[in-house]
Amino acid sequence: MTRHDPRIAVVGGGISGLSAALELALGTEGRADIALLESQERTGGVIRTSEFAGLPVDEGADAFLRRVPDALEVAAAVGMRDLTAPTGASAAVWVDRLRPLPEGLLLGVPTSVRSLVRSQLVSPRGSARALADLVLPSRGLEHDSIGTWVRARLGSEVHDRLIDALVGSIYAADTDRFSLASVPQLDGLARGGRSAILTALRTRRPPTGEPIFAAPPTGMGSLTDAIVSRIVELGVTMRIGRAVDRIQAVDGSVEIDGERFDAVVLATPARVSARLLETSAPTAASALASIEAAGVIMVTLAVPAGSLPPSCSDLSGYLVPKSRQRSVTAVSFASSKWAHLRPADGSQILRVSLGRDGLDMDDLDDDDTQTRVIDEVSLHLGCDVAPTATRITRWPGAFPQYRPHHGALVASIEGSLPQTIVAAGASLHGIGVPSCVASGRRAARTVLERLGLGHPPNGDPVRP
Ligand SMILES: Cc1cc2nc3c(=O)[nH]c(=O)nc-3n(C[C@H](O)[C@H](O)[C@H](O)COP(=O)(O)OP(=O)(O)OC[C@H]3O[C@@H](n4cnc5c(N)ncnc54)[C@H](O)[C@@H]3O)c2cc1C
């Protein structure tokens, strides 16, 4: 490296920032001085795996979608090819008892009225209302709210028990206040034709037998650890355990707490990015500050062998719809969902999620959390849940909430940032791991292009 090599910083060591650093390191091939700045003593952000009941059990994300290729590509680029898939056990919804999800759903939108009726998840009246979707006229989508669109097409019951339950659990959201355009599968259905059911039927791909999700059997934390090892090997400097305090754009470069860099990828949560940019990009900062985020608590339990009702052994877990929620929003039967999460003594691991946007759990202490989990899950399953081990993980503000017209807000943020600062991360273009990886890689490529560093001939540095 010569002393004229460009200096690039990545702020934030979650999966978005790590993916950006990897893309920068592979793309510059030693022609740049790259530093990753992370406030905590560990990298990975909200991805964390730790030992529970003798097994590597995730405290946050436990898998990622294969459909968006970025996470798979990065995993391959860092040598993680040994990925596993869920067992294929199906999910249920708790409405006074566990009821199986109907077959053939497209993110909660039914494609078969017969299987909707057969599941008994929705009342005959609710099913009849859903059928009205076939004849109702189309309406505008200017509201950009999932709840408004789904209620108008399929009625409130299908909204509550299917779409809000599914999408709400993925985003910790209240889908009445969540952007339709920001959930591509639903947006495609809303724009693809008048009837949601017919459009879902038309666009649903026949099952290929390919798994939908992938995960490292050693936990998602091993993916972020593998990226760290690779970027260190490629010469990225890791500066962890010190929070960045201020980012200032100066004369075609950028100063981070007084240290000069040619460009920065900012991969921190929106509320942090807003604070860091307060003085140098006040318009972007106030737009970033308006992005709200919801917190959840993830409680992991081990229960003795044979203590759950036999009907649970075929289920990967269940969702609790908003109309029935007290604190618990979803329960994953991790030992049924994943073959590698079965303790040798036959006990079962459960991952229980509490809280969402509008169902705040911040004030719940550990004793109350444990009591609520045991009471609510015992009620749902109709048995006494008596855990032999419990782990409580708090994720305050971990789920950015994409309010209606989020896309326009993000465009205004990106349009008002100085050329030397490029934003990435879950607050912007999707919260799923593959979307975060994609946003980090995209931000890195923008930086490379702006600095005139270009790409290797195949145009995709991360492809192994
Ligand atoms: C409980 C839970 C379950 C989930 N389940 C799934 C799932 O199954 N599948 C899926 O695809 N997605 C899932 N997600 C979503 C996904 O995990 C996240 O959206 C994604 O990991 C966010 O990555 P990120 O890098 O954008 O943000 P973060 O992980 O939040 O990383 C931001 C980083 O910035 C650092 N930072 C903050 N302030 C500063 C500062 N001042 N200076 C320097 N660094 C700073 C933070 O410490 C952090 O490391 C889940 C999320 C949670 C919370």
The ligand as an ORCA input file, in Angstrom:
! r2SCAN-3c Opt
* xyz 0 1
  C     -34.752    -11.139     17.491
  C     -34.489    -10.995     16.003
  C     -34.777    -12.052     15.157
  C     -34.537    -11.926     13.778
  N     -34.769    -13.003     12.962
  C     -34.401    -12.935     11.662
  C     -34.416    -14.103     10.840
  O     -34.735    -15.204     11.305
  N     -34.035    -13.978      9.536
  C     -33.627    -12.782      9.008
  O     -33.279    -12.724      7.815
  N     -33.566    -11.659      9.776
  C     -33.924    -11.716     11.081
  N     -33.813    -10.606     11.869
  C     -33.382     -9.329     11.269
  C     -31.876     -9.225     11.049
  O     -31.182    -10.049     11.958
  C     -31.417     -7.768     11.246
  O     -32.256     -6.871     10.540
  C     -29.978     -7.556     10.774
  O     -29.116     -8.487     11.407
  C     -29.548     -6.114     11.060
  O     -28.198     -5.946     10.677
  P     -27.521     -4.492     10.574
  O     -26.085     -4.704     10.363
  O     -28.244     -3.659      9.577
  O     -27.809     -3.804     11.975
  P     -27.205     -4.158     13.421
  O     -27.085     -5.610     13.594
  O     -28.049     -3.392     14.391
  O     -25.734     -3.559     13.387
  C     -25.446     -2.214     13.638
  C     -24.103     -2.156     14.330
  O     -23.743     -0.781     14.561
  C     -23.084     -0.713     15.803
  N     -23.108      0.677     16.306
  C     -24.161      1.338     16.862
  N     -23.766      2.586     17.198
  C     -22.474      2.725     16.836
  C     -21.528      3.786     16.928
  N     -21.859      4.979     17.457
  N     -20.273      3.568     16.464
  C     -19.916      2.380     15.926
  N     -20.785      1.341     15.818
  C     -22.045      1.510     16.263
  C     -23.905     -1.682     16.655
  O     -23.212     -2.043     17.841
  C     -24.112     -2.830     15.699
  O     -23.085     -3.783     15.776
  C     -34.040    -10.707     13.252
  C     -33.756     -9.643     14.123
  C     -33.953     -9.790     15.475
  C     -33.622     -8.641     16.402
*
